[in-house]
Structures are given as C-alpha cells and as structure tokens.
Amino acid sequence: MKIDMVISRGKFHTGEYNYVFDEIATIKETCGDKARLKVILETGELGDYD
C-alpha cells in the first residue's frame, strides 16, 4: 500500500519548516510498516531554487 500526501504549502512558504517536518513525521508514523509514504512537493509554486 502507498499513501500520498501533499505538504502544507502555506506553512512551507512562510518558513514554518518545523511544522512541515512534524506533519510528515506524524503521517509516516501513522503509516507504520504497512504503507509507503510518498510526499508530494508542489515545486511549480517555488519562485526559484532558494
């Protein structure tokens, strides 16, 4: 089984990286060993590589 998630883009764009990290960690923990987690990044919304 595979679980897809999209990070909270608003939090990421405002620099709340710890929130995004915790969000991913919580979902991964919930998945356990029974599901593979795929994190989707909306890279098209990033203005540049920085």
Secondary structure, DSSP 8 states (H G I E B T S, - for coil): -EEEEE--HHHHHTT-HHHHHHHHHHHHHHHTTTSEEEEE--GGG-SS--
